[in-house]
């Protein structure tokens, strides 16, 4: 399994959520079934994968996750999906 950063999107909320995991399919299913009681993501069950960033280690994944969250920008997240070179720069920066 590969550590990765994931961005999921809810059409109903029109919001993104950023996280880090080894198993994306399980994690998205967990978000959609309310597995994380009291979590912000339990507000809806229509989360879909928007972006996946494969990382070389959990440390790198956590740093990239923190960077994306710190940006607090849906435009930035959309740009990550639109321009893969931004993702590559992040991976090199946090290698």
Beta strands, then each sheet from edge to edge (+ up, - down):
strand 1: 4-10
strand 2: 15-21
strand 3: 47-54
sheet 1: 2+ 1- 3+
end
